[in-house]
Amino acid sequence: DVRIRNNTVQNNGELGVDISAGSDDNRLIDNTITDNPTDLINEGAGNCGSGNTIGTRAGNPLTPCG
């Protein structure tokens, strides 16, 4: 698993953050991911997020991190 924490991801070409299929059980915590055509794509399983500001999303929803 990977932790993505305290980042700002803005104004990228086509995509902010891409969690690809097979990238599972990752934690996104306290990030700002906005102003990208698609801010977050989550195709993995078991990924969670807490305290994030995320604009547009595609793929699987993030569950709250416990």
PDBQT receptor file of N, H, CA, C and O in Angstrom, charges set to zero:
ATOM      1  N   ASP A   1       0.830  -1.191   0.000  1.00  0.00    +0.000 N 
ATOM      2  CA  ASP A   1       0.000   0.000   0.000  1.00  0.00    +0.000 C 
ATOM      3  C   ASP A   1       0.868   1.247   0.000  1.00  0.00    +0.000 C 
ATOM      4  O   ASP A   1       2.021   1.226   0.431  1.00  0.00    +0.000 OA
ATOM      5  N   VAL A   2       0.286   2.334  -0.494  1.00  0.00    +0.000 N 
ATOM      6  H   VAL A   2      -0.650   2.351  -0.844  1.00  0.00    +0.000 HD
ATOM      7  CA  VAL A   2       0.980   3.617  -0.622  1.00  0.00    +0.000 C 
ATOM      8  C   VAL A   2       0.175   4.668   0.118  1.00  0.00    +0.000 C 
ATOM      9  O   VAL A   2      -1.056   4.623   0.126  1.00  0.00    +0.000 OA
ATOM     10  N   ARG A   3       0.862   5.611   0.739  1.00  0.00    +0.000 N 
ATOM     11  H   ARG A   3       1.861   5.648   0.733  1.00  0.00    +0.000 HD
ATOM     12  CA  ARG A   3       0.191   6.758   1.358  1.00  0.00    +0.000 C 
ATOM     13  C   ARG A   3       0.507   7.991   0.533  1.00  0.00    +0.000 C 
ATOM     14  O   ARG A   3       1.669   8.290   0.258  1.00  0.00    +0.000 OA
ATOM     15  N   ILE A   4      -0.544   8.706   0.139  1.00  0.00    +0.000 N 
ATOM     16  H   ILE A   4      -1.488   8.463   0.362  1.00  0.00    +0.000 HD
ATOM     17  CA  ILE A   4      -0.412   9.983  -0.560  1.00  0.00    +0.000 C 
ATOM     18  C   ILE A   4      -0.959  11.013   0.404  1.00  0.00    +0.000 C 
ATOM     19  O   ILE A   4      -2.160  11.040   0.669  1.00  0.00    +0.000 OA
ATOM     20  N   ARG A   5      -0.092  11.861   0.931  1.00  0.00    +0.000 N 
ATOM     21  H   ARG A   5       0.884  11.839   0.716  1.00  0.00    +0.000 HD
ATOM     22  CA  ARG A   5      -0.503  12.734   2.023  1.00  0.00    +0.000 C 
ATOM     23  C   ARG A   5       0.017  14.159   1.825  1.00  0.00    +0.000 C 
ATOM     24  O   ARG A   5       1.162  14.376   1.427  1.00  0.00    +0.000 OA
ATOM     25  N   ASN A   6      -0.880  15.142   2.123  1.00  0.00    +0.000 N 
ATOM     26  H   ASN A   6      -1.810  14.965   2.447  1.00  0.00    +0.000 HD
ATOM     27  CA  ASN A   6      -0.525  16.568   2.164  1.00  0.00    +0.000 C 
ATOM     28  C   ASN A   6       0.057  17.093   0.851  1.00  0.00    +0.000 C 
ATOM     29  O   ASN A   6       1.072  17.788   0.848  1.00  0.00    +0.000 OA
ATOM     30  N   ASN A   7      -0.592  16.756  -0.257  1.00  0.00    +0.000 N 
ATOM     31  H   ASN A   7      -1.417  16.191  -0.255  1.00  0.00    +0.000 HD
ATOM     32  CA  ASN A   7      -0.157  17.227  -1.572  1.00  0.00    +0.000 C 
ATOM     33  C   ASN A   7      -1.196  18.155  -2.182  1.00  0.00    +0.000 C 
ATOM     34  O   ASN A   7      -2.378  18.103  -1.841  1.00  0.00    +0.000 OA
ATOM     35  N   THR A   8      -0.735  18.994  -3.081  1.00  0.00    +0.000 N 
ATOM     36  H   THR A   8       0.225  19.036  -3.357  1.00  0.00    +0.000 HD
ATOM     37  CA  THR A   8      -1.612  19.800  -3.916  1.00  0.00    +0.000 C 
ATOM     38  C   THR A   8      -1.347  19.403  -5.360  1.00  0.00    +0.000 C 
ATOM     39  O   THR A   8      -0.218  19.491  -5.844  1.00  0.00    +0.000 OA
ATOM     40  N   VAL A   9      -2.408  18.961  -6.046  1.00  0.00    +0.000 N 
ATOM     41  H   VAL A   9      -3.325  18.890  -5.653  1.00  0.00    +0.000 HD
ATOM     42  CA  VAL A   9      -2.300  18.529  -7.440  1.00  0.00    +0.000 C 
ATOM     43  C   VAL A   9      -3.315  19.351  -8.228  1.00  0.00    +0.000 C 
ATOM     44  O   VAL A   9      -4.515  19.088  -8.152  1.00  0.00    +0.000 OA
ATOM     45  N   GLN A  10      -2.845  20.343  -8.984  1.00  0.00    +0.000 N 
ATOM     46  H   GLN A  10      -1.870  20.556  -9.045  1.00  0.00    +0.000 HD
ATOM     47  CA  GLN A  10      -3.732  21.255  -9.697  1.00  0.00    +0.000 C 
ATOM     48  C   GLN A  10      -3.174  21.572 -11.074  1.00  0.00    +0.000 C 
ATOM     49  O   GLN A  10      -1.964  21.578 -11.303  1.00  0.00    +0.000 OA
ATOM     50  N   ASN A  11      -4.123  21.839 -11.996  1.00  0.00    +0.000 N 
ATOM     51  H   ASN A  11      -5.105  21.834 -11.811  1.00  0.00    +0.000 HD
ATOM     52  CA  ASN A  11      -3.794  22.362 -13.325  1.00  0.00    +0.000 C 
ATOM     53  C   ASN A  11      -2.856  21.473 -14.137  1.00  0.00    +0.000 C 
ATOM     54  O   ASN A  11      -1.953  21.966 -14.813  1.00  0.00    +0.000 OA
ATOM     55  N   ASN A  12      -3.074  20.165 -14.065  1.00  0.00    +0.000 N 
ATOM     56  H   ASN A  12      -3.807  19.765 -13.516  1.00  0.00    +0.000 HD
ATOM     57  CA  ASN A  12      -2.328  19.230 -14.911  1.00  0.00    +0.000 C 
ATOM     58  C   ASN A  12      -3.061  19.061 -16.230  1.00  0.00    +0.000 C 
ATOM     59  O   ASN A  12      -4.240  19.401 -16.337  1.00  0.00    +0.000 OA
ATOM     60  N   GLY A  13      -2.372  18.539 -17.230  1.00  0.00    +0.000 N 
ATOM     61  H   GLY A  13      -1.414  18.263 -17.143  1.00  0.00    +0.000 HD
ATOM     62  CA  GLY A  13      -2.933  18.420 -18.570  1.00  0.00    +0.000 C 
ATOM     63  C   GLY A  13      -4.276  17.730 -18.637  1.00  0.00    +0.000 C 
ATOM     64  O   GLY A  13      -5.279  18.378 -18.938  1.00  0.00    +0.000 OA
ATOM     65  N   GLU A  14      -4.334  16.439 -18.367  1.00  0.00    +0.000 N 
ATOM     66  H   GLU A  14      -3.520  15.912 -18.122  1.00  0.00    +0.000 HD
ATOM     67  CA  GLU A  14      -5.579  15.689 -18.494  1.00  0.00    +0.000 C 
ATOM     68  C   GLU A  14      -6.058  15.091 -17.188  1.00  0.00    +0.000 C 
ATOM     69  O   GLU A  14      -7.243  14.789 -17.051  1.00  0.00    +0.000 OA
ATOM     70  N   LEU A  15      -5.172  14.914 -16.226  1.00  0.00    +0.000 N 
ATOM     71  H   LEU A  15      -4.209  15.160 -16.337  1.00  0.00    +0.000 HD
ATOM     72  CA  LEU A  15      -5.499  14.113 -15.060  1.00  0.00    +0.000 C 
ATOM     73  C   LEU A  15      -4.679  14.547 -13.860  1.00  0.00    +0.000 C 
ATOM     74  O   LEU A  15      -3.494  14.861 -13.975  1.00  0.00    +0.000 OA
ATOM     75  N   GLY A  16      -5.332  14.559 -12.702  1.00  0.00    +0.000 N 
ATOM     76  H   GLY A  16      -6.295  14.304 -12.609  1.00  0.00    +0.000 HD
ATOM     77  CA  GLY A  16      -4.629  14.862 -11.461  1.00  0.00    +0.000 C 
ATOM     78  C   GLY A  16      -3.931  13.636 -10.901  1.00  0.00    +0.000 C 
ATOM     79  O   GLY A  16      -2.707  13.530 -10.987  1.00  0.00    +0.000 OA
ATOM     80  N   VAL A  17      -4.696  12.699 -10.323  1.00  0.00    +0.000 N 
ATOM     81  H   VAL A  17      -5.690  12.785 -10.253  1.00  0.00    +0.000 HD
ATOM     82  CA  VAL A  17      -4.151  11.481  -9.722  1.00  0.00    +0.000 C 
ATOM     83  C   VAL A  17      -4.852  10.280 -10.344  1.00  0.00    +0.000 C 
ATOM     84  O   VAL A  17      -6.079  10.244 -10.429  1.00  0.00    +0.000 OA
ATOM     85  N   ASP A  18      -4.069   9.300 -10.776  1.00  0.00    +0.000 N 
ATOM     86  H   ASP A  18      -3.072   9.329 -10.707  1.00  0.00    +0.000 HD
ATOM     87  CA  ASP A  18      -4.603   8.073 -11.377  1.00  0.00    +0.000 C 
ATOM     88  C   ASP A  18      -4.177   6.884 -10.524  1.00  0.00    +0.000 C 
ATOM     89  O   ASP A  18      -2.995   6.548 -10.460  1.00  0.00    +0.000 OA
ATOM     90  N   ILE A  19      -5.144   6.255  -9.875  1.00  0.00    +0.000 N 
ATOM     91  H   ILE A  19      -6.104   6.528  -9.928  1.00  0.00    +0.000 HD
ATOM     92  CA  ILE A  19      -4.883   5.019  -9.138  1.00  0.00    +0.000 C 
ATOM     93  C   ILE A  19      -5.345   3.893 -10.052  1.00  0.00    +0.000 C 
ATOM     94  O   ILE A  19      -6.542   3.635 -10.177  1.00  0.00    +0.000 OA
ATOM     95  N   SER A  20      -4.401   3.235 -10.680  1.00  0.00    +0.000 N 
ATOM     96  H   SER A  20      -3.429   3.444 -10.578  1.00  0.00    +0.000 HD
ATOM     97  CA  SER A  20      -4.691   2.238 -11.712  1.00  0.00    +0.000 C 
ATOM     98  C   SER A  20      -5.231   0.942 -11.126  1.00  0.00    +0.000 C 
ATOM     99  O   SER A  20      -5.063   0.657  -9.940  1.00  0.00    +0.000 OA
ATOM    100  N   ALA A  21      -5.882   0.165 -11.985  1.00  0.00    +0.000 N 
ATOM    101  H   ALA A  21      -6.018   0.396 -12.948  1.00  0.00    +0.000 HD
ATOM    102  CA  ALA A  21      -6.335  -1.168 -11.594  1.00  0.00    +0.000 C 
ATOM    103  C   ALA A  21      -5.136  -1.963 -11.094  1.00  0.00    +0.000 C 
ATOM    104  O   ALA A  21      -4.064  -1.926 -11.699  1.00  0.00    +0.000 OA
ATOM    105  N   GLY A  22      -5.317  -2.675 -10.002  1.00  0.00    +0.000 N 
ATOM    106  H   GLY A  22      -6.187  -2.705  -9.511  1.00  0.00    +0.000 HD
ATOM    107  CA  GLY A  22      -4.236  -3.440  -9.393  1.00  0.00    +0.000 C 
ATOM    108  C   GLY A  22      -3.453  -2.656  -8.360  1.00  0.00    +0.000 C 
ATOM    109  O   GLY A  22      -2.631  -3.228  -7.645  1.00  0.00    +0.000 OA
ATOM    110  N   SER A  23      -3.693  -1.349  -8.267  1.00  0.00    +0.000 N 
ATOM    111  H   SER A  23      -4.361  -0.884  -8.848  1.00  0.00    +0.000 HD
ATOM    112  CA  SER A  23      -3.083  -0.530  -7.224  1.00  0.00    +0.000 C 
ATOM    113  C   SER A  23      -4.097  -0.444  -6.090  1.00  0.00    +0.000 C 
ATOM    114  O   SER A  23      -4.989   0.404  -6.110  1.00  0.00    +0.000 OA
ATOM    115  N   ASP A  24      -3.958  -1.318  -5.108  1.00  0.00    +0.000 N 
ATOM    116  H   ASP A  24      -3.233  -2.007  -5.091  1.00  0.00    +0.000 HD
ATOM    117  CA  ASP A  24      -4.982  -1.528  -4.087  1.00  0.00    +0.000 C 
ATOM    118  C   ASP A  24      -4.499  -1.120  -2.696  1.00  0.00    +0.000 C 
ATOM    119  O   ASP A  24      -3.300  -1.060  -2.423  1.00  0.00    +0.000 OA
ATOM    120  N   ASP A  25      -5.477  -0.840  -1.823  1.00  0.00    +0.000 N 
ATOM    121  H   ASP A  25      -6.451  -0.889  -2.045  1.00  0.00    +0.000 HD
ATOM    122  CA  ASP A  25      -5.244  -0.578  -0.396  1.00  0.00    +0.000 C 
ATOM    123  C   ASP A  25      -4.340   0.627  -0.156  1.00  0.00    +0.000 C 
ATOM    124  O   ASP A  25      -3.495   0.606   0.739  1.00  0.00    +0.000 OA
ATOM    125  N   ASN A  26      -4.519   1.678  -0.957  1.00  0.00    +0.000 N 
ATOM    126  H   ASN A  26      -5.205   1.695  -1.684  1.00  0.00    +0.000 HD
ATOM    127  CA  ASN A  26      -3.771   2.923  -0.801  1.00  0.00    +0.000 C 
ATOM    128  C   ASN A  26      -4.579   3.910   0.022  1.00  0.00    +0.000 C 
ATOM    129  O   ASN A  26      -5.803   3.807   0.111  1.00  0.00    +0.000 OA
ATOM    130  N   ARG A  27      -3.875   4.881   0.630  1.00  0.00    +0.000 N 
ATOM    131  H   ARG A  27      -2.881   4.965   0.558  1.00  0.00    +0.000 HD
ATOM    132  CA  ARG A  27      -4.522   5.877   1.480  1.00  0.00    +0.000 C 
ATOM    133  C   ARG A  27      -4.208   7.279   0.959  1.00  0.00    +0.000 C 
ATOM    134  O   ARG A  27      -3.041   7.647   0.823  1.00  0.00    +0.000 OA
ATOM    135  N   LEU A  28      -5.250   8.061   0.669  1.00  0.00    +0.000 N 
ATOM    136  H   LEU A  28      -6.198   7.762   0.779  1.00  0.00    +0.000 HD
ATOM    137  CA  LEU A  28      -5.112   9.459   0.277  1.00  0.00    +0.000 C 
ATOM    138  C   LEU A  28      -5.588  10.299   1.449  1.00  0.00    +0.000 C 
ATOM    139  O   LEU A  28      -6.761  10.234   1.818  1.00  0.00    +0.000 OA
ATOM    140  N   ILE A  29      -4.701  11.083   2.039  1.00  0.00    +0.000 N 
ATOM    141  H   ILE A  29      -3.748  11.135   1.740  1.00  0.00    +0.000 HD
ATOM    142  CA  ILE A  29      -5.023  11.805   3.265  1.00  0.00    +0.000 C 
ATOM    143  C   ILE A  29      -4.602  13.266   3.124  1.00  0.00    +0.000 C 
ATOM    144  O   ILE A  29      -3.453  13.564   2.800  1.00  0.00    +0.000 OA
ATOM    145  N   ASP A  30      -5.554  14.176   3.374  1.00  0.00    +0.000 N 
ATOM    146  H   ASP A  30      -6.488  13.933   3.638  1.00  0.00    +0.000 HD
ATOM    147  CA  ASP A  30      -5.306  15.622   3.448  1.00  0.00    +0.000 C 
ATOM    148  C   ASP A  30      -4.661  16.199   2.190  1.00  0.00    +0.000 C 
ATOM    149  O   ASP A  30      -3.716  16.982   2.278  1.00  0.00    +0.000 OA
ATOM    150  N   ASN A  31      -5.170  15.814   1.022  1.00  0.00    +0.000 N 
ATOM    151  H   ASN A  31      -5.938  15.178   0.950  1.00  0.00    +0.000 HD
ATOM    152  CA  ASN A  31      -4.685  16.334  -0.251  1.00  0.00    +0.000 C 
ATOM    153  C   ASN A  31      -5.695  17.300  -0.857  1.00  0.00    +0.000 C 
ATOM    154  O   ASN A  31      -6.888  17.231  -0.562  1.00  0.00    +0.000 OA
ATOM    155  N   THR A  32      -5.214  18.190  -1.696  1.00  0.00    +0.000 N 
ATOM    156  H   THR A  32      -4.245  18.246  -1.936  1.00  0.00    +0.000 HD
ATOM    157  CA  THR A  32      -6.062  19.039  -2.520  1.00  0.00    +0.000 C 
ATOM    158  C   THR A  32      -5.810  18.641  -3.968  1.00  0.00    +0.000 C 
ATOM    159  O   THR A  32      -4.709  18.814  -4.491  1.00  0.00    +0.000 OA
ATOM    160  N   ILE A  33      -6.851  18.102  -4.609  1.00  0.00    +0.000 N 
ATOM    161  H   ILE A  33      -7.745  17.961  -4.184  1.00  0.00    +0.000 HD
ATOM    162  CA  ILE A  33      -6.737  17.630  -5.990  1.00  0.00    +0.000 C 
ATOM    163  C   ILE A  33      -7.876  18.287  -6.768  1.00  0.00    +0.000 C 
ATOM    164  O   ILE A  33      -8.998  17.780  -6.783  1.00  0.00    +0.000 OA
ATOM    165  N   THR A  34      -7.584  19.413  -7.410  1.00  0.00    +0.000 N 
ATOM    166  H   THR A  34      -6.673  19.825  -7.397  1.00  0.00    +0.000 HD
ATOM    167  CA  THR A  34      -8.618  20.211  -8.070  1.00  0.00    +0.000 C 
ATOM    168  C   THR A  34      -8.068  20.845  -9.347  1.00  0.00    +0.000 C 
ATOM    169  O   THR A  34      -6.862  20.856  -9.593  1.00  0.00    +0.000 OA
ATOM    170  N   ASP A  35      -8.993  21.371 -10.147  1.00  0.00    +0.000 N 
ATOM    171  H   ASP A  35      -9.973  21.361  -9.947  1.00  0.00    +0.000 HD
ATOM    172  CA  ASP A  35      -8.666  22.159 -11.339  1.00  0.00    +0.000 C 
ATOM    173  C   ASP A  35      -7.920  21.369 -12.416  1.00  0.00    +0.000 C 
ATOM    174  O   ASP A  35      -7.166  21.940 -13.204  1.00  0.00    +0.000 OA
ATOM    175  N   ASN A  36      -8.137  20.058 -12.444  1.00  0.00    +0.000 N 
ATOM    176  H   ASN A  36      -8.749  19.594 -11.804  1.00  0.00    +0.000 HD
ATOM    177  CA  ASN A  36      -7.652  19.193 -13.514  1.00  0.00    +0.000 C 
ATOM    178  C   ASN A  36      -8.880  18.751 -14.300  1.00  0.00    +0.000 C 
ATOM    179  O   ASN A  36      -9.968  18.712 -13.726  1.00  0.00    +0.000 OA
ATOM    180  N   PRO A  37      -8.764  18.418 -15.583  1.00  0.00    +0.000 N 
ATOM    181  CA  PRO A  37      -9.958  17.945 -16.300  1.00  0.00    +0.000 C 
ATOM    182  C   PRO A  37     -10.658  16.794 -15.571  1.00  0.00    +0.000 C 
ATOM    183  O   PRO A  37     -11.881  16.810 -15.433  1.00  0.00    +0.000 OA
ATOM    184  N   THR A  38      -9.904  15.805 -15.106  1.00  0.00    +0.000 N 
ATOM    185  H   THR A  38      -8.911  15.793 -15.218  1.00  0.00    +0.000 HD
ATOM    186  CA  THR A  38     -10.394  14.794 -14.169  1.00  0.00    +0.000 C 
ATOM    187  C   THR A  38      -9.413  14.803 -13.010  1.00  0.00    +0.000 C 
ATOM    188  O   THR A  38      -8.215  14.595 -13.201  1.00  0.00    +0.000 OA
ATOM    189  N   ASP A  39      -9.919  15.043 -11.812  1.00  0.00    +0.000 N 
ATOM    190  H   ASP A  39     -10.892  15.212 -11.657  1.00  0.00    +0.000 HD
ATOM    191  CA  ASP A  39      -9.024  15.191 -10.665  1.00  0.00    +0.000 C 
ATOM    192  C   ASP A  39      -8.535  13.857 -10.113  1.00  0.00    +0.000 C 
ATOM    193  O   ASP A  39      -7.357  13.717  -9.785  1.00  0.00    +0.000 OA
ATOM    194  N   LEU A  40      -9.433  12.874 -10.009  1.00  0.00    +0.000 N 
ATOM    195  H   LEU A  40     -10.390  12.987 -10.275  1.00  0.00    +0.000 HD
ATOM    196  CA  LEU A  40      -9.045  11.576  -9.453  1.00  0.00    +0.000 C 
ATOM    197  C   LEU A  40      -9.726  10.456 -10.218  1.00  0.00    +0.000 C 
ATOM    198  O   LEU A  40     -10.943  10.468 -10.405  1.00  0.00    +0.000 OA
ATOM    199  N   ILE A  41      -8.931   9.487 -10.659  1.00  0.00    +0.000 N 
ATOM    200  H   ILE A  41      -7.943   9.477 -10.507  1.00  0.00    +0.000 HD
ATOM    201  CA  ILE A  41      -9.459   8.231 -11.186  1.00  0.00    +0.000 C 
ATOM    202  C   ILE A  41      -8.985   7.137 -10.238  1.00  0.00    +0.000 C 
ATOM    203  O   ILE A  41      -7.786   6.980 -10.008  1.00  0.00    +0.000 OA
ATOM    204  N   ASN A  42      -9.930   6.384  -9.691  1.00  0.00    +0.000 N 
ATOM    205  H   ASN A  42     -10.904   6.510  -9.878  1.00  0.00    +0.000 HD
ATOM    206  CA  ASN A  42      -9.607   5.290  -8.780  1.00  0.00    +0.000 C 
ATOM    207  C   ASN A  42     -10.112   3.991  -9.389  1.00  0.00    +0.000 C 
ATOM    208  O   ASN A  42     -11.306   3.699  -9.336  1.00  0.00    +0.000 OA
ATOM    209  N   GLU A  43      -9.209   3.216  -9.966  1.00  0.00    +0.000 N 
ATOM    210  H   GLU A  43      -8.238   3.453 -10.010  1.00  0.00    +0.000 HD
ATOM    211  CA  GLU A  43      -9.580   1.930 -10.547  1.00  0.00    +0.000 C 
ATOM    212  C   GLU A  43      -9.119   0.764  -9.684  1.00  0.00    +0.000 C 
ATOM    213  O   GLU A  43      -9.378  -0.393 -10.014  1.00  0.00    +0.000 OA
ATOM    214  N   GLY A  44      -8.439   1.058  -8.584  1.00  0.00    +0.000 N 
ATOM    215  H   GLY A  44      -8.228   1.998  -8.315  1.00  0.00    +0.000 HD
ATOM    216  CA  GLY A  44      -7.986   0.019  -7.673  1.00  0.00    +0.000 C 
ATOM    217  C   GLY A  44      -9.091  -0.369  -6.700  1.00  0.00    +0.000 C 
ATOM    218  O   GLY A  44     -10.197   0.168  -6.754  1.00  0.00    +0.000 OA
ATOM    219  N   ALA A  45      -8.782  -1.304  -5.815  1.00  0.00    +0.000 N 
ATOM    220  H   ALA A  45      -7.883  -1.741  -5.771  1.00  0.00    +0.000 HD
ATOM    221  CA  ALA A  45      -9.742  -1.781  -4.816  1.00  0.00    +0.000 C 
ATOM    222  C   ALA A  45      -9.203  -1.508  -3.418  1.00  0.00    +0.000 C 
ATOM    223  O   ALA A  45      -7.997  -1.581  -3.182  1.00  0.00    +0.000 OA
ATOM    224  N   GLY A  46     -10.103  -1.193  -2.496  1.00  0.00    +0.000 N 
ATOM    225  H   GLY A  46     -11.082  -1.133  -2.688  1.00  0.00    +0.000 HD
ATOM    226  CA  GLY A  46      -9.723  -1.011  -1.106  1.00  0.00    +0.000 C 
ATOM    227  C   GLY A  46      -8.996   0.283  -0.821  1.00  0.00    +0.000 C 
ATOM    228  O   GLY A  46      -8.411   0.426   0.253  1.00  0.00    +0.000 OA
ATOM    229  N   ASN A  47      -9.011   1.235  -1.748  1.00  0.00    +0.000 N 
ATOM    230  H   ASN A  47      -9.487   1.118  -2.620  1.00  0.00    +0.000 HD
ATOM    231  CA  ASN A  47      -8.370   2.525  -1.526  1.00  0.00    +0.000 C 
ATOM    232  C   ASN A  47      -9.282   3.402  -0.687  1.00  0.00    +0.000 C 
ATOM    233  O   ASN A  47     -10.504   3.352  -0.829  1.00  0.00    +0.000 OA
ATOM    234  N   CYS A  48      -8.684   4.213   0.193  1.00  0.00    +0.000 N 
ATOM    235  H   CYS A  48      -7.691   4.254   0.308  1.00  0.00    +0.000 HD
ATOM    236  CA  CYS A  48      -9.495   5.061   1.063  1.00  0.00    +0.000 C 
ATOM    237  C   CYS A  48      -8.971   6.489   1.033  1.00  0.00    +0.000 C 
ATOM    238  O   CYS A  48      -7.838   6.743   0.623  1.00  0.00    +0.000 OA
ATOM    239  N   GLY A  49      -9.812   7.412   1.472  1.00  0.00    +0.000 N 
ATOM    240  H   GLY A  49     -10.732   7.205   1.806  1.00  0.00    +0.000 HD
ATOM    241  CA  GLY A  49      -9.436   8.808   1.529  1.00  0.00    +0.000 C 
ATOM    242  C   GLY A  49     -10.072   9.507   2.712  1.00  0.00    +0.000 C 
ATOM    243  O   GLY A  49     -11.211   9.214   3.073  1.00  0.00    +0.000 OA
ATOM    244  N   SER A  50      -9.336  10.439   3.322  1.00  0.00    +0.000 N 
ATOM    245  H   SER A  50      -8.411  10.677   3.028  1.00  0.00    +0.000 HD
ATOM    246  CA  SER A  50      -9.849  11.242   4.431  1.00  0.00    +0.000 C 
ATOM    247  C   SER A  50      -9.227  12.630   4.373  1.00  0.00    +0.000 C 
ATOM    248  O   SER A  50      -8.029  12.770   4.128  1.00  0.00    +0.000 OA
ATOM    249  N   GLY A  51     -10.046  13.655   4.599  1.00  0.00    +0.000 N 
ATOM    250  H   GLY A  51     -11.020  13.540   4.798  1.00  0.00    +0.000 HD
ATOM    251  CA  GLY A  51      -9.564  15.020   4.679  1.00  0.00    +0.000 C 
ATOM    252  C   GLY A  51      -9.127  15.621   3.359  1.00  0.00    +0.000 C 
ATOM    253  O   GLY A  51      -8.384  16.602   3.346  1.00  0.00    +0.000 OA
ATOM    254  N   ASN A  52      -9.570  15.055   2.248  1.00  0.00    +0.000 N 
ATOM    255  H   ASN A  52     -10.174  14.258   2.258  1.00  0.00    +0.000 HD
ATOM    256  CA  ASN A  52      -9.174  15.538   0.928  1.00  0.00    +0.000 C 
ATOM    257  C   ASN A  52     -10.189  16.526   0.366  1.00  0.00    +0.000 C 
ATOM    258  O   ASN A  52     -11.376  16.471   0.688  1.00  0.00    +0.000 OA
ATOM    259  N   THR A  53      -9.705  17.418  -0.471  1.00  0.00    +0.000 N 
ATOM    260  H   THR A  53      -8.741  17.462  -0.733  1.00  0.00    +0.000 HD
ATOM    261  CA  THR A  53     -10.560  18.241  -1.314  1.00  0.00    +0.000 C 
ATOM    262  C   THR A  53     -10.321  17.757  -2.734  1.00  0.00    +0.000 C 
ATOM    263  O   THR A  53      -9.243  17.954  -3.296  1.00  0.00    +0.000 OA
ATOM    264  N   ILE A  54     -11.345  17.115  -3.314  1.00  0.00    +0.000 N 
ATOM    265  H   ILE A  54     -12.220  16.954  -2.858  1.00  0.00    +0.000 HD
ATOM    266  CA  ILE A  54     -11.213  16.529  -4.646  1.00  0.00    +0.000 C 
ATOM    267  C   ILE A  54     -12.381  17.008  -5.490  1.00  0.00    +0.000 C 
ATOM    268  O   ILE A  54     -13.535  16.921  -5.068  1.00  0.00    +0.000 OA
ATOM    269  N   GLY A  55     -12.086  17.514  -6.678  1.00  0.00    +0.000 N 
ATOM    270  H   GLY A  55     -11.150  17.585  -7.021  1.00  0.00    +0.000 HD
ATOM    271  CA  GLY A  55     -13.136  17.975  -7.585  1.00  0.00    +0.000 C 
ATOM    272  C   GLY A  55     -13.778  16.808  -8.311  1.00  0.00    +0.000 C 
ATOM    273  O   GLY A  55     -14.548  16.057  -7.712  1.00  0.00    +0.000 OA
ATOM    274  N   THR A  56     -13.478  16.642  -9.580  1.00  0.00    +0.000 N 
ATOM    275  H   THR A  56     -12.852  17.252 -10.066  1.00  0.00    +0.000 HD
ATOM    276  CA  THR A  56     -14.106  15.605 -10.403  1.00  0.00    +0.000 C 
ATOM    277  C   THR A  56     -13.467  14.250 -10.144  1.00  0.00    +0.000 C 
ATOM    278  O   THR A  56     -12.259  14.138  -9.934  1.00  0.00    +0.000 OA
ATOM    279  N   ARG A  57     -14.321  13.212 -10.164  1.00  0.00    +0.000 N 
ATOM    280  H   ARG A  57     -15.303  13.303 -10.333  1.00  0.00    +0.000 HD
ATOM    281  CA  ARG A  57     -13.854  11.853  -9.877  1.00  0.00    +0.000 C 
ATOM    282  C   ARG A  57     -14.380  10.891 -10.922  1.00  0.00    +0.000 C 
ATOM    283  O   ARG A  57     -15.428  11.121 -11.526  1.00  0.00    +0.000 OA
ATOM    284  N   ALA A  58     -13.643   9.812 -11.128  1.00  0.00    +0.000 N 
ATOM    285  H   ALA A  58     -12.792   9.625 -10.637  1.00  0.00    +0.000 HD
ATOM    286  CA  ALA A  58     -14.084   8.726 -11.995  1.00  0.00    +0.000 C 
ATOM    287  C   ALA A  58     -13.638   7.416 -11.361  1.00  0.00    +0.000 C 
ATOM    288  O   ALA A  58     -12.720   7.390 -10.541  1.00  0.00    +0.000 OA
ATOM    289  N   GLY A  59     -14.290   6.344 -11.746  1.00  0.00    +0.000 N 
ATOM    290  H   GLY A  59     -15.035   6.366 -12.413  1.00  0.00    +0.000 HD
ATOM    291  CA  GLY A  59     -13.924   5.036 -11.224  1.00  0.00    +0.000 C 
ATOM    292  C   GLY A  59     -14.590   4.748  -9.892  1.00  0.00    +0.000 C 
ATOM    293  O   GLY A  59     -15.679   5.249  -9.610  1.00  0.00    +0.000 OA
ATOM    294  N   ASN A  60     -13.934   3.943  -9.080  1.00  0.00    +0.000 N 
ATOM    295  H   ASN A  60     -13.049   3.537  -9.309  1.00  0.00    +0.000 HD
ATOM    296  CA  ASN A  60     -14.484   3.513  -7.800  1.00  0.00    +0.000 C 
ATOM    297  C   ASN A  60     -14.448   4.645  -6.776  1.00  0.00    +0.000 C 
ATOM    298  O   ASN A  60     -13.506   5.437  -6.767  1.00  0.00    +0.000 OA
ATOM    299  N   PRO A  61     -15.461   4.730  -5.916  1.00  0.00    +0.000 N 
ATOM    300  CA  PRO A  61     -15.409   5.740  -4.854  1.00  0.00    +0.000 C 
ATOM    301  C   PRO A  61     -14.346   5.373  -3.818  1.00  0.00    +0.000 C 
ATOM    302  O   PRO A  61     -14.056   4.196  -3.604  1.00  0.00    +0.000 OA
ATOM    303  N   LEU A  62     -13.773   6.386  -3.184  1.00  0.00    +0.000 N 
ATOM    304  H   LEU A  62     -14.009   7.342  -3.358  1.00  0.00    +0.000 HD
ATOM    305  CA  LEU A  62     -12.869   6.151  -2.062  1.00  0.00    +0.000 C 
ATOM    306  C   LEU A  62     -13.710   5.946  -0.809  1.00  0.00    +0.000 C 
ATOM    307  O   LEU A  62     -14.629   6.722  -0.546  1.00  0.00    +0.000 OA
ATOM    308  N   THR A  63     -13.408   4.921  -0.042  1.00  0.00    +0.000 N 
ATOM    309  H   THR A  63     -12.662   4.291  -0.255  1.00  0.00    +0.000 HD
ATOM    310  CA  THR A  63     -14.067   4.754   1.248  1.00  0.00    +0.000 C 
ATOM    311  C   THR A  63     -13.325   5.607   2.269  1.00  0.00    +0.000 C 
ATOM    312  O   THR A  63     -12.150   5.910   2.065  1.00  0.00    +0.000 OA
ATOM    313  N   PRO A  64     -13.975   6.003   3.364  1.00  0.00    +0.000 N 
ATOM    314  CA  PRO A  64     -13.268   6.754   4.406  1.00  0.00    +0.000 C 
ATOM    315  C   PRO A  64     -12.157   5.901   5.030  1.00  0.00    +0.000 C 
ATOM    316  O   PRO A  64     -12.346   4.708   5.269  1.00  0.00    +0.000 OA
ATOM    317  N   CYS A  65     -11.011   6.513   5.290  1.00  0.00    +0.000 N 
ATOM    318  H   CYS A  65     -10.857   7.481   5.096  1.00  0.00    +0.000 HD
ATOM    319  CA  CYS A  65      -9.931   5.797   5.971  1.00  0.00    +0.000 C 
ATOM    320  C   CYS A  65     -10.267   5.695   7.456  1.00  0.00    +0.000 C 
ATOM    321  O   CYS A  65     -10.743   6.655   8.062  1.00  0.00    +0.000 OA
ATOM    322  N   GLY A  66     -10.018   4.540   8.025  1.00  0.00    +0.000 N 
ATOM    323  H   GLY A  66      -9.631   3.760   7.533  1.00  0.00    +0.000 HD
ATOM    324  CA  GLY A  66     -10.315   4.314   9.435  1.00  0.00    +0.000 C 
ATOM    325  C   GLY A  66      -9.126   4.467  10.320  1.00  0.00    +0.000 C 
ATOM    326  O   GLY A  66      -9.236   4.303  11.535  1.00  0.00    +0.000 OA
TER     327      GLY A  66
